[in-house]
Amino acid sequence: MTEVASRQGTENDLLLEKQLCFAISVAARSVVGAYKPVLERLNLTHPQYLVMLSLWERSPQSLREISGALDLEPATLSPLLRRLETAGLITRRRVPGNERALAVELTAAGSALRAESLSVPETMMQRLGLNREDVMQLHAAMTRLIDATKASRGQGTAD
């Protein structure tokens, strides 16, 4: 590669259309936006849906466990949990013997909502023009990015 071609490649690296952060940001907003009408039928927002997915896998869970599973701060989760509790989908209670720990558990209505949600993944694949293999490949790529960003946090990189 010539020095001119190399310099031009470096200059082109600053084009907006070449930015990984831009593509991921637009894709994330677009995908979450595509979920909105599907989840509205379930009376859930996208963040609430993520909480419910975690609880459908295992209930009860501590606030800390849900926070770790979703990679969200407990302070961010608290209002979501409050709204899910008001909707009658979960209960929150202090753990006996550990007043600082909060246990979150599905109600019967929250458990029943899982059956209504079974069509969401297929509906979203259709809306996005993807098949299961596409979703698995995208998920694997995003997981690698998540792992790489978590690994780089401890290496003194700027935030």
VMD Tcl script that builds the backbone (N, CA, C; Angstrom):
set m [mol new atoms 477]
animate dup $m
set s [atomselect $m all]
$s set {name element resname resid chain x y z} {
  {N N MET 1 A 0.857 -1.185 0.000}
  {CA C MET 1 A 0.000 0.000 0.000}
  {C C MET 1 A 0.893 1.235 0.000}
  {N N THR 2 A 0.586 2.188 -0.861}
  {CA C THR 2 A 1.383 3.397 -0.931}
  {C C THR 2 A 1.059 4.296 0.243}
  {N N GLU 3 A 1.963 5.234 0.504}
  {CA C GLU 3 A 1.758 6.166 1.619}
  {C C GLU 3 A 0.516 7.025 1.388}
  {N N VAL 4 A 0.282 7.425 0.136}
  {CA C VAL 4 A -0.901 8.230 -0.192}
  {C C VAL 4 A -2.174 7.435 0.069}
  {N N ALA 5 A -2.210 6.174 -0.370}
  {CA C ALA 5 A -3.392 5.334 -0.148}
  {C C ALA 5 A -3.604 5.101 1.337}
  {N N SER 6 A -2.520 4.893 2.059}
  {CA C SER 6 A -2.628 4.683 3.504}
  {C C SER 6 A -3.167 5.935 4.195}
  {N N ARG 7 A -2.647 7.118 3.806}
  {CA C ARG 7 A -3.105 8.376 4.402}
  {C C ARG 7 A -4.572 8.613 4.060}
  {N N GLN 8 A -4.973 8.310 2.817}
  {CA C GLN 8 A -6.366 8.491 2.417}
  {C C GLN 8 A -7.267 7.551 3.216}
  {N N GLY 9 A -6.813 6.313 3.432}
  {CA C GLY 9 A -7.579 5.375 4.256}
  {C C GLY 9 A -7.752 5.906 5.662}
  {N N THR 10 A -6.708 6.493 6.225}
  {CA C THR 10 A -6.782 7.064 7.562}
  {C C THR 10 A -7.725 8.260 7.574}
  {N N GLU 11 A -7.656 9.098 6.562}
  {CA C GLU 11 A -8.555 10.255 6.478}
  {C C GLU 11 A -10.012 9.795 6.374}
  {N N ASN 12 A -10.252 8.751 5.581}
  {CA C ASN 12 A -11.606 8.231 5.422}
  {C C ASN 12 A -12.139 7.596 6.704}
  {N N ASP 13 A -11.240 7.218 7.606}
  {CA C ASP 13 A -11.671 6.619 8.872}
  {C C ASP 13 A -12.531 7.575 9.690}
  {N N LEU 14 A -12.437 8.878 9.425}
  {CA C LEU 14 A -13.219 9.857 10.176}
  {C C LEU 14 A -14.554 10.199 9.527}
  {N N LEU 15 A -14.880 9.543 8.436}
  {CA C LEU 15 A -16.192 9.758 7.838}
  {C C LEU 15 A -17.258 9.158 8.747}
  {N N LEU 16 A -18.349 9.885 8.932}
  {CA C LEU 16 A -19.433 9.427 9.793}
  {C C LEU 16 A -19.892 8.032 9.399}
  {N N GLU 17 A -20.034 7.796 8.105}
  {CA C GLU 17 A -20.520 6.506 7.625}
  {C C GLU 17 A -19.569 5.361 7.945}
  {N N LYS 18 A -18.335 5.655 8.319}
  {CA C LYS 18 A -17.350 4.618 8.661}
  {C C LYS 18 A -17.300 4.344 10.169}
  {N N GLN 19 A -18.024 5.122 10.959}
  {CA C GLN 19 A -17.933 5.015 12.410}
  {C C GLN 19 A -18.768 3.856 12.953}
  {N N LEU 20 A -18.107 2.952 13.623}
  {CA C LEU 20 A -18.791 1.830 14.259}
  {C C LEU 20 A -19.789 2.339 15.298}
  {N N CYS 21 A -19.391 3.318 16.091}
  {CA C CYS 21 A -20.282 3.839 17.132}
  {C C CYS 21 A -21.562 4.418 16.531}
  {N N PHE 22 A -21.466 5.048 15.380}
  {CA C PHE 22 A -22.643 5.616 14.730}
  {C C PHE 22 A -23.566 4.504 14.241}
  {N N ALA 23 A -23.009 3.516 13.576}
  {CA C ALA 23 A -23.827 2.414 13.053}
  {C C ALA 23 A -24.526 1.671 14.188}
  {N N ILE 24 A -23.820 1.418 15.274}
  {CA C ILE 24 A -24.416 0.703 16.409}
  {C C ILE 24 A -25.497 1.547 17.058}
  {N N SER 25 A -25.252 2.831 17.207}
  {CA C SER 25 A -26.228 3.726 17.829}
  {C C SER 25 A -27.518 3.797 17.012}
  {N N VAL 26 A -27.395 3.976 15.715}
  {CA C VAL 26 A -28.574 4.049 14.847}
  {C C VAL 26 A -29.293 2.700 14.814}
  {N N ALA 27 A -28.527 1.614 14.739}
  {CA C ALA 27 A -29.139 0.281 14.729}
  {C C ALA 27 A -29.893 0.026 16.033}
  {N N ALA 28 A -29.305 0.382 17.155}
  {CA C ALA 28 A -29.965 0.154 18.452}
  {C C ALA 28 A -31.278 0.926 18.536}
  {N N ARG 29 A -31.239 2.201 18.168}
  {CA C ARG 29 A -32.474 3.004 18.207}
  {C C ARG 29 A -33.524 2.438 17.254}
  {N N SER 30 A -33.082 2.021 16.076}
  {CA C SER 30 A -34.008 1.495 15.070}
  {C C SER 30 A -34.646 0.185 15.526}
  {N N VAL 31 A -33.851 -0.714 16.081}
  {CA C VAL 31 A -34.375 -2.003 16.515}
  {C C VAL 31 A -35.323 -1.816 17.698}
  {N N VAL 32 A -34.924 -1.016 18.678}
  {CA C VAL 32 A -35.804 -0.764 19.827}
  {C C VAL 32 A -37.096 -0.104 19.356}
  {N N GLY 33 A -37.003 0.805 18.395}
  {CA C GLY 33 A -38.202 1.427 17.827}
  {C C GLY 33 A -39.106 0.423 17.135}
  {N N ALA 34 A -38.505 -0.568 16.482}
  {CA C ALA 34 A -39.299 -1.606 15.819}
  {C C ALA 34 A -40.020 -2.483 16.839}
  {N N TYR 35 A -39.450 -2.645 18.008}
  {CA C TYR 35 A -40.092 -3.421 19.072}
  {C C TYR 35 A -41.302 -2.692 19.665}
  {N N LYS 36 A -41.292 -1.372 19.616}
  {CA C LYS 36 A -42.309 -0.592 20.333}
  {C C LYS 36 A -43.748 -1.019 20.044}
  {N N PRO 37 A -44.189 -1.074 18.790}
  {CA C PRO 37 A -45.592 -1.454 18.555}
  {C C PRO 37 A -45.899 -2.898 18.963}
  {N N VAL 38 A -44.909 -3.768 18.868}
  {CA C VAL 38 A -45.102 -5.163 19.247}
  {C C VAL 38 A -45.286 -5.266 20.760}
  {N N LEU 39 A -44.454 -4.535 21.500}
  {CA C LEU 39 A -44.512 -4.592 22.962}
  {C C LEU 39 A -45.687 -3.795 23.526}
  {N N GLU 40 A -46.153 -2.790 22.779}
  {CA C GLU 40 A -47.318 -2.023 23.250}
  {C C GLU 40 A -48.535 -2.923 23.432}
  {N N ARG 41 A -48.644 -3.951 22.584}
  {CA C ARG 41 A -49.760 -4.902 22.715}
  {C C ARG 41 A -49.685 -5.668 24.037}
  {N N LEU 42 A -48.489 -5.750 24.608}
  {CA C LEU 42 A -48.289 -6.428 25.892}
  {C C LEU 42 A -48.270 -5.426 27.051}
  {N N ASN 43 A -48.448 -4.150 26.721}
  {CA C ASN 43 A -48.355 -3.063 27.706}
  {C C ASN 43 A -46.996 -3.020 28.387}
  {N N LEU 44 A -45.954 -3.242 27.600}
  {CA C LEU 44 A -44.582 -3.193 28.108}
  {C C LEU 44 A -43.747 -2.226 27.269}
  {N N THR 45 A -42.824 -1.555 27.932}
  {CA C THR 45 A -41.787 -0.818 27.222}
  {C C THR 45 A -40.635 -1.793 26.966}
  {N N HIS 46 A -39.686 -1.407 26.139}
  {CA C HIS 46 A -38.559 -2.289 25.861}
  {C C HIS 46 A -37.762 -2.604 27.123}
  {N N PRO 47 A -37.410 -1.612 27.962}
  {CA C PRO 47 A -36.682 -1.951 29.197}
  {C C PRO 47 A -37.491 -2.869 30.121}
  {N N GLN 48 A -38.803 -2.671 30.185}
  {CA C GLN 48 A -39.635 -3.553 31.003}
  {C C GLN 48 A -39.633 -4.968 30.435}
  {N N TYR 49 A -39.657 -5.087 29.127}
  {CA C TYR 49 A -39.603 -6.391 28.471}
  {C C TYR 49 A -38.311 -7.116 28.846}
  {N N LEU 50 A -37.195 -6.410 28.871}
  {CA C LEU 50 A -35.921 -7.021 29.240}
  {C C LEU 50 A -35.961 -7.541 30.674}
  {N N VAL 51 A -36.555 -6.767 31.590}
  {CA C VAL 51 A -36.699 -7.218 32.975}
  {C C VAL 51 A -37.549 -8.485 33.013}
  {N N MET 52 A -38.649 -8.472 32.289}
  {CA C MET 52 A -39.535 -9.637 32.284}
  {C C MET 52 A -38.830 -10.851 31.692}
  {N N LEU 53 A -38.043 -10.671 30.636}
  {CA C LEU 53 A -37.290 -11.792 30.069}
  {C C LEU 53 A -36.386 -12.421 31.127}
  {N N SER 54 A -35.707 -11.585 31.889}
  {CA C SER 54 A -34.830 -12.075 32.948}
  {C C SER 54 A -35.620 -12.859 33.991}
  {N N LEU 55 A -36.776 -12.328 34.384}
  {CA C LEU 55 A -37.594 -12.999 35.393}
  {C C LEU 55 A -38.269 -14.254 34.851}
  {N N TRP 56 A -38.589 -14.293 33.567}
  {CA C TRP 56 A -39.163 -15.506 32.992}
  {C C TRP 56 A -38.137 -16.638 32.986}
  {N N GLU 57 A -36.865 -16.290 32.957}
  {CA C GLU 57 A -35.819 -17.311 33.049}
  {C C GLU 57 A -35.714 -17.846 34.471}
  {N N ARG 58 A -35.840 -16.949 35.464}
  {CA C ARG 58 A -35.732 -17.371 36.864}
  {C C ARG 58 A -36.373 -16.326 37.758}
  {N N SER 59 A -37.286 -16.783 38.580}
  {CA C SER 59 A -37.969 -15.910 39.530}
  {C C SER 59 A -38.144 -16.685 40.831}
  {N N PRO 60 A -37.848 -16.089 41.969}
  {CA C PRO 60 A -37.429 -14.707 42.172}
  {C C PRO 60 A -35.941 -14.507 41.892}
  {N N GLN 61 A -35.599 -13.229 41.763}
  {CA C GLN 61 A -34.212 -12.797 41.643}
  {C C GLN 61 A -34.027 -11.576 42.518}
  {N N SER 62 A -32.805 -11.369 42.933}
  {CA C SER 62 A -32.509 -10.145 43.675}
  {C C SER 62 A -32.357 -8.992 42.691}
  {N N LEU 63 A -32.513 -7.802 43.196}
  {CA C LEU 63 A -32.297 -6.609 42.372}
  {C C LEU 63 A -30.892 -6.644 41.782}
  {N N ARG 64 A -29.937 -7.064 42.568}
  {CA C ARG 64 A -28.545 -7.135 42.109}
  {C C ARG 64 A -28.394 -8.138 40.957}
  {N N GLU 65 A -29.084 -9.269 41.040}
  {CA C GLU 65 A -29.006 -10.270 39.969}
  {C C GLU 65 A -29.598 -9.732 38.673}
  {N N ILE 66 A -30.735 -9.075 38.770}
  {CA C ILE 66 A -31.356 -8.496 37.567}
  {C C ILE 66 A -30.453 -7.412 37.002}
  {N N SER 67 A -29.905 -6.590 37.875}
  {CA C SER 67 A -28.992 -5.528 37.465}
  {C C SER 67 A -27.805 -6.105 36.701}
  {N N GLY 68 A -27.234 -7.180 37.199}
  {CA C GLY 68 A -26.103 -7.817 36.529}
  {C C GLY 68 A -26.490 -8.434 35.201}
  {N N ALA 69 A -27.647 -9.098 35.172}
  {CA C ALA 69 A -28.097 -9.750 33.939}
  {C C ALA 69 A -28.337 -8.738 32.825}
  {N N LEU 70 A -28.878 -7.575 33.186}
  {CA C LEU 70 A -29.217 -6.561 32.183}
  {C C LEU 70 A -28.128 -5.503 32.011}
  {N N ASP 71 A -27.100 -5.577 32.831}
  {CA C ASP 71 A -26.017 -4.587 32.818}
  {C C ASP 71 A -26.574 -3.176 32.996}
  {N N LEU 72 A -27.485 -3.045 33.965}
  {CA C LEU 72 A -28.089 -1.759 34.317}
  {C C LEU 72 A -27.862 -1.479 35.786}
  {N N GLU 73 A -27.705 -0.227 36.126}
  {CA C GLU 73 A -27.557 0.164 37.526}
  {C C GLU 73 A -28.862 -0.076 38.273}
  {N N PRO 74 A -28.782 -0.502 39.543}
  {CA C PRO 74 A -29.999 -0.672 40.344}
  {C C PRO 74 A -30.876 0.582 40.365}
  {N N ALA 75 A -30.273 1.751 40.390}
  {CA C ALA 75 A -31.049 2.997 40.402}
  {C C ALA 75 A -31.849 3.172 39.107}
  {N N THR 76 A -31.349 2.648 38.013}
  {CA C THR 76 A -32.073 2.690 36.738}
  {C C THR 76 A -33.221 1.686 36.746}
  {N N LEU 77 A -33.004 0.549 37.396}
  {CA C LEU 77 A -34.019 -0.500 37.443}
  {C C LEU 77 A -35.183 -0.174 38.363}
  {N N SER 78 A -34.928 0.537 39.439}
  {CA C SER 78 A -35.965 0.775 40.453}
  {C C SER 78 A -37.260 1.346 39.891}
  {N N PRO 79 A -37.217 2.404 39.057}
  {CA C PRO 79 A -38.477 2.913 38.499}
  {C C PRO 79 A -39.168 1.902 37.570}
  {N N LEU 80 A -38.379 1.119 36.832}
  {CA C LEU 80 A -38.954 0.083 35.966}
  {C C LEU 80 A -39.698 -0.952 36.809}
  {N N LEU 81 A -39.062 -1.373 37.888}
  {CA C LEU 81 A -39.676 -2.375 38.759}
  {C C LEU 81 A -40.932 -1.830 39.422}
  {N N ARG 82 A -40.882 -0.575 39.794}
  {CA C ARG 82 A -42.055 0.054 40.424}
  {C C ARG 82 A -43.244 0.033 39.453}
  {N N ARG 83 A -42.989 0.360 38.185}
  {CA C ARG 83 A -44.072 0.358 37.198}
  {C C ARG 83 A -44.582 -1.057 36.920}
  {N N LEU 84 A -43.676 -2.038 36.881}
  {CA C LEU 84 A -44.096 -3.424 36.679}
  {C C LEU 84 A -44.906 -3.929 37.873}
  {N N GLU 85 A -44.547 -3.463 39.065}
  {CA C GLU 85 A -45.303 -3.847 40.253}
  {C C GLU 85 A -46.688 -3.200 40.232}
  {N N THR 86 A -46.754 -1.939 39.851}
  {CA C THR 86 A -48.037 -1.242 39.741}
  {C C THR 86 A -48.936 -1.926 38.716}
  {N N ALA 87 A -48.340 -2.463 37.664}
  {CA C ALA 87 A -49.099 -3.176 36.630}
  {C C ALA 87 A -49.513 -4.579 37.083}
  {N N GLY 88 A -49.046 -4.995 38.241}
  {CA C GLY 88 A -49.418 -6.299 38.774}
  {C C GLY 88 A -48.631 -7.467 38.204}
  {N N LEU 89 A -47.467 -7.183 37.592}
  {CA C LEU 89 A -46.679 -8.239 36.957}
  {C C LEU 89 A -45.600 -8.821 37.870}
  {N N ILE 90 A -45.166 -8.039 38.860}
  {CA C ILE 90 A -44.129 -8.493 39.787}
  {C C ILE 90 A -44.473 -8.047 41.198}
  {N N THR 91 A -43.785 -8.646 42.152}
  {CA C THR 91 A -43.799 -8.145 43.529}
  {C C THR 91 A -42.354 -7.876 43.924}
  {N N ARG 92 A -42.183 -6.917 44.801}
  {CA C ARG 92 A -40.864 -6.613 45.361}
  {C C ARG 92 A -40.996 -6.724 46.878}
  {N N ARG 93 A -40.032 -7.395 47.477}
  {CA C ARG 93 A -40.063 -7.500 48.931}
  {C C ARG 93 A -38.637 -7.605 49.454}
  {N N ARG 94 A -38.470 -7.205 50.686}
  {CA C ARG 94 A -37.169 -7.326 51.336}
  {C C ARG 94 A -36.912 -8.791 51.653}
  {N N VAL 95 A -35.665 -9.197 51.551}
  {CA C VAL 95 A -35.281 -10.570 51.838}
  {C C VAL 95 A -35.190 -10.726 53.355}
  {N N PRO 96 A -35.913 -11.688 53.935}
  {CA C PRO 96 A -35.825 -11.906 55.378}
  {C C PRO 96 A -34.381 -12.170 55.797}
  {N N GLY 97 A -33.953 -11.491 56.821}
  {CA C GLY 97 A -32.587 -11.650 57.309}
  {C C GLY 97 A -31.586 -10.744 56.621}
  {N N ASN 98 A -31.998 -10.064 55.545}
  {CA C ASN 98 A -31.104 -9.132 54.848}
  {C C ASN 98 A -31.958 -7.986 54.326}
  {N N GLU 99 A -32.230 -7.035 55.174}
  {CA C GLU 99 A -33.129 -5.929 54.834}
  {C C GLU 99 A -32.621 -5.064 53.683}
  {N N ARG 100 A -31.336 -5.182 53.355}
  {CA C ARG 100 A -30.792 -4.385 52.251}
  {C C ARG 100 A -31.073 -5.027 50.900}
  {N N ALA 101 A -31.330 -6.334 50.879}
  {CA C ALA 101 A -31.556 -7.048 49.618}
  {C C ALA 101 A -33.035 -7.020 49.256}
  {N N LEU 102 A -33.299 -6.832 47.977}
  {CA C LEU 102 A -34.663 -6.773 47.467}
  {C C LEU 102 A -34.890 -7.969 46.544}
  {N N ALA 103 A -35.927 -8.759 46.835}
  {CA C ALA 103 A -36.281 -9.892 45.979}
  {C C ALA 103 A -37.406 -9.472 45.040}
  {N N VAL 104 A -37.258 -9.800 43.778}
  {CA C VAL 104 A -38.256 -9.476 42.756}
  {C C VAL 104 A -38.800 -10.799 42.237}
  {N N GLU 105 A -40.135 -10.906 42.225}
  {CA C GLU 105 A -40.767 -12.162 41.847}
  {C C GLU 105 A -41.946 -11.902 40.927}
  {N N LEU 106 A -42.155 -12.805 39.991}
  {CA C LEU 106 A -43.303 -12.717 39.096}
  {C C LEU 106 A -44.589 -12.999 39.864}
  {N N THR 107 A -45.643 -12.294 39.494}
  {CA C THR 107 A -46.978 -12.635 39.963}
  {C C THR 107 A -47.566 -13.638 38.976}
  {N N ALA 108 A -48.768 -14.112 39.260}
  {CA C ALA 108 A -49.442 -15.011 38.310}
  {C C ALA 108 A -49.637 -14.301 36.975}
  {N N ALA 109 A -50.000 -13.022 37.020}
  {CA C ALA 109 A -50.194 -12.255 35.778}
  {C C ALA 109 A -48.872 -12.101 35.028}
  {N N GLY 110 A -47.783 -11.879 35.756}
  {CA C GLY 110 A -46.469 -11.762 35.123}
  {C C GLY 110 A -46.045 -13.057 34.473}
  {N N SER 111 A -46.313 -14.167 35.141}
  {CA C SER 111 A -46.001 -15.479 34.562}
  {C C SER 111 A -46.856 -15.744 33.327}
  {N N ALA 112 A -48.138 -15.382 33.395}
  {CA C ALA 112 A -49.058 -15.610 32.273}
  {C C ALA 112 A -48.666 -14.774 31.055}
  {N N LEU 113 A -48.071 -13.614 31.280}
  {CA C LEU 113 A -47.676 -12.744 30.169}
  {C C LEU 113 A -46.612 -13.405 29.286}
  {N N ARG 114 A -45.870 -14.334 29.860}
  {CA C ARG 114 A -44.845 -15.038 29.088}
  {C C ARG 114 A -45.471 -15.743 27.885}
  {N N ALA 115 A -46.600 -16.403 28.096}
  {CA C ALA 115 A -47.260 -17.112 26.989}
  {C C ALA 115 A -47.648 -16.146 25.877}
  {N N GLU 116 A -48.113 -14.956 26.239}
  {CA C GLU 116 A -48.480 -13.953 25.234}
  {C C GLU 116 A -47.259 -13.411 24.510}
  {N N SER 117 A -46.091 -13.514 25.147}
  {CA C SER 117 A -44.856 -12.950 24.594}
  {C C SER 117 A -44.104 -13.909 23.690}
  {N N LEU 118 A -44.535 -15.149 23.639}
  {CA C LEU 118 A -43.815 -16.148 22.852}
  {C C LEU 118 A -43.702 -15.782 21.374}
  {N N SER 119 A -44.628 -15.000 20.878}
  {CA C SER 119 A -44.600 -14.625 19.462}
  {C C SER 119 A -43.664 -13.443 19.172}
  {N N VAL 120 A -43.177 -12.765 20.208}
  {CA C VAL 120 A -42.356 -11.567 19.988}
  {C C VAL 120 A -41.099 -11.863 19.174}
  {N N PRO 121 A -40.280 -12.859 19.518}
  {CA C PRO 121 A -39.067 -13.081 18.716}
  {C C PRO 121 A -39.350 -13.329 17.236}
  {N N GLU 122 A -40.315 -14.179 16.934}
  {CA C GLU 122 A -40.651 -14.471 15.528}
  {C C GLU 122 A -41.179 -13.220 14.824}
  {N N THR 123 A -42.040 -12.476 15.513}
  {CA C THR 123 A -42.575 -11.235 14.939}
  {C C THR 123 A -41.446 -10.267 14.622}
  {N N MET 124 A -40.484 -10.154 15.531}
  {CA C MET 124 A -39.379 -9.220 15.314}
  {C C MET 124 A -38.469 -9.684 14.178}
  {N N MET 125 A -38.249 -10.977 14.073}
  {CA C MET 125 A -37.441 -11.465 12.949}
  {C C MET 125 A -38.117 -11.112 11.627}
  {N N GLN 126 A -39.433 -11.284 11.559}
  {CA C GLN 126 A -40.166 -10.939 10.340}
  {C C GLN 126 A -40.083 -9.443 10.060}
  {N N ARG 127 A -40.307 -8.622 11.100}
  {CA C ARG 127 A -40.263 -7.160 10.926}
  {C C ARG 127 A -38.901 -6.684 10.447}
  {N N LEU 128 A -37.848 -7.356 10.923}
  {CA C LEU 128 A -36.485 -6.928 10.599}
  {C C LEU 128 A -35.893 -7.682 9.404}
  {N N GLY 129 A -36.658 -8.616 8.834}
  {CA C GLY 129 A -36.172 -9.364 7.680}
  {C C GLY 129 A -34.998 -10.264 8.011}
  {N N LEU 130 A -35.033 -10.875 9.182}
  {CA C LEU 130 A -33.950 -11.742 9.638}
  {C C LEU 130 A -34.473 -13.154 9.857}
  {N N ASN 131 A -33.553 -14.116 9.793}
  {CA C ASN 131 A -33.904 -15.475 10.185}
  {C C ASN 131 A -33.126 -15.806 11.460}
  {N N ARG 132 A -33.345 -16.987 12.016}
  {CA C ARG 132 A -32.700 -17.347 13.283}
  {C C ARG 132 A -31.178 -17.327 13.171}
  {N N GLU 133 A -30.649 -17.794 12.046}
  {CA C GLU 133 A -29.192 -17.791 11.862}
  {C C GLU 133 A -28.656 -16.361 11.852}
  {N N ASP 134 A -29.350 -15.442 11.166}
  {CA C ASP 134 A -28.947 -14.036 11.169}
  {C C ASP 134 A -28.902 -13.496 12.597}
  {N N VAL 135 A -29.954 -13.794 13.362}
  {CA C VAL 135 A -30.041 -13.306 14.739}
  {C C VAL 135 A -28.891 -13.878 15.566}
  {N N MET 136 A -28.600 -15.150 15.392}
  {CA C MET 136 A -27.506 -15.769 16.151}
  {C C MET 136 A -26.162 -15.120 15.799}
  {N N GLN 137 A -25.942 -14.842 14.519}
  {CA C GLN 137 A -24.689 -14.219 14.093}
  {C C GLN 137 A -24.577 -12.793 14.631}
  {N N LEU 138 A -25.667 -12.028 14.529}
  {CA C LEU 138 A -25.652 -10.661 15.067}
  {C C LEU 138 A -25.436 -10.674 16.571}
  {N N HIS 139 A -26.111 -11.579 17.261}
  {CA C HIS 139 A -25.970 -11.684 18.705}
  {C C HIS 139 A -24.525 -12.011 19.085}
  {N N ALA 140 A -23.909 -12.942 18.362}
  {CA C ALA 140 A -22.518 -13.309 18.640}
  {C C ALA 140 A -21.581 -12.121 18.430}
  {N N ALA 141 A -21.799 -11.364 17.356}
  {CA C ALA 141 A -20.960 -10.189 17.094}
  {C C ALA 141 A -21.143 -9.133 18.181}
  {N N MET 142 A -22.389 -8.889 18.583}
  {CA C MET 142 A -22.647 -7.893 19.635}
  {C C MET 142 A -22.062 -8.353 20.968}
  {N N THR 143 A -22.134 -9.640 21.249}
  {CA C THR 143 A -21.562 -10.174 22.493}
  {C C THR 143 A -20.053 -9.980 22.502}
  {N N ARG 144 A -19.405 -10.193 21.358}
  {CA C ARG 144 A -17.958 -9.949 21.279}
  {C C ARG 144 A -17.646 -8.475 21.548}
  {N N LEU 145 A -18.460 -7.578 20.995}
  {CA C LEU 145 A -18.252 -6.150 21.246}
  {C C LEU 145 A -18.447 -5.809 22.716}
  {N N ILE 146 A -19.489 -6.356 23.317}
  {CA C ILE 146 A -19.742 -6.101 24.741}
  {C C ILE 146 A -18.563 -6.592 25.569}
  {N N ASP 147 A -18.101 -7.800 25.295}
  {CA C ASP 147 A -16.968 -8.353 26.038}
  {C C ASP 147 A -15.720 -7.502 25.847}
  {N N ALA 148 A -15.482 -7.048 24.621}
  {CA C ALA 148 A -14.302 -6.220 24.343}
  {C C ALA 148 A -14.376 -4.887 25.082}
  {N N THR 149 A -15.561 -4.278 25.130}
  {CA C THR 149 A -15.671 -2.989 25.833}
  {C C THR 149 A -15.511 -3.179 27.332}
  {N N LYS 150 A -16.024 -4.276 27.866}
  {CA C LYS 150 A -15.848 -4.541 29.301}
  {C C LYS 150 A -14.374 -4.772 29.613}
  {N N ALA 151 A -13.674 -5.502 28.749}
  {CA C ALA 151 A -12.255 -5.765 28.954}
  {C C ALA 151 A -11.441 -4.473 28.867}
  {N N SER 152 A -11.841 -3.571 27.966}
  {CA C SER 152 A -11.055 -2.342 27.784}
  {C C SER 152 A -11.271 -1.348 28.915}
  {N N ARG 153 A -12.354 -1.468 29.669}
  {CA C ARG 153 A -12.598 -0.542 30.787}
  {C C ARG 153 A -11.494 -0.595 31.821}
  {N N GLY 154 A -10.924 -1.763 32.016}
  {CA C GLY 154 A -9.889 -1.923 33.025}
  {C C GLY 154 A -8.497 -1.597 32.523}
  {N N GLN 155 A -8.362 -1.139 31.285}
  {CA C GLN 155 A -7.060 -0.895 30.708}
  {C C GLN 155 A -6.717 0.584 30.624}
  {N N GLY 156 A -7.362 1.405 31.454}
  {CA C GLY 156 A -7.030 2.823 31.502}
  {C C GLY 156 A -7.484 3.613 30.304}
  {N N THR 157 A -8.479 3.131 29.571}
  {CA C THR 157 A -8.960 3.878 28.419}
  {C C THR 157 A -9.852 5.015 28.886}
  {N N ALA 158 A -9.954 6.032 28.088}
  {CA C ALA 158 A -10.779 7.190 28.419}
  {C C ALA 158 A -12.242 6.825 28.265}
  {N N ASP 159 A -13.083 7.363 29.120}
  {CA C ASP 159 A -14.521 7.140 29.034}
  {C C ASP 159 A -15.194 8.123 28.132}
}
mol reanalyze $m
mol bondsrecalc $m
mol representation Tube
mol addrep $m
